Amino acid sequence: MKEFHQRLKEVLKEKGISQTELCIRTGIPKSAMSQYISGSFRPKQERTHAIARALGVSEEWLRGQSSEKNEKEMEVELSKETIMFALLKDKLENESSDDIAERKEEITDEIYEEVKQFAEMVMLREETKKKNREKNSGRSGQPAKRK
């Protein structure tokens, strides 16, 4: 089975996520993340959890203890870092950890709450659409009922 750093590289490439983006999503410094990606060090459980959650994979898969990525409906954590990344992605790609920490201050609690509410609404809408598609696909050959 592949080791942690191999699986980490694999899922980063698969999902098109940069090291900087992962650092922002998890709050893990770039220097530590570099060591995890290179295989020099393995993160402790708390950081493994944060990385797995940010990437939408199970901790067990990431640690090499399972062959299934287990990307079942993992709840997206709408942390301030995730929202900050979404709002400032283009500006953050080439910034240092210190610059990134400073930029976090640009996202006020009010902005964070508003964006979080909007994201939750979009997620709920998409979940409802998915349930409706699943419900309608069970009626093969029958047109969807109009309301």
Secondary structure, DSSP 8 states (H G I E B T S, - for coil): ---HHHHHHHHHHHHT--HHHHHHHHT--HHHHHHHHHTS----HHHHHHHHHHHT--HHHHTTS-S----SS------HHHHHHHHHHHHHTT--HHHHHHHHTTS-HHHHHHHHHHHHHHHHHHHHHHHHHHHHHTSTTS-----
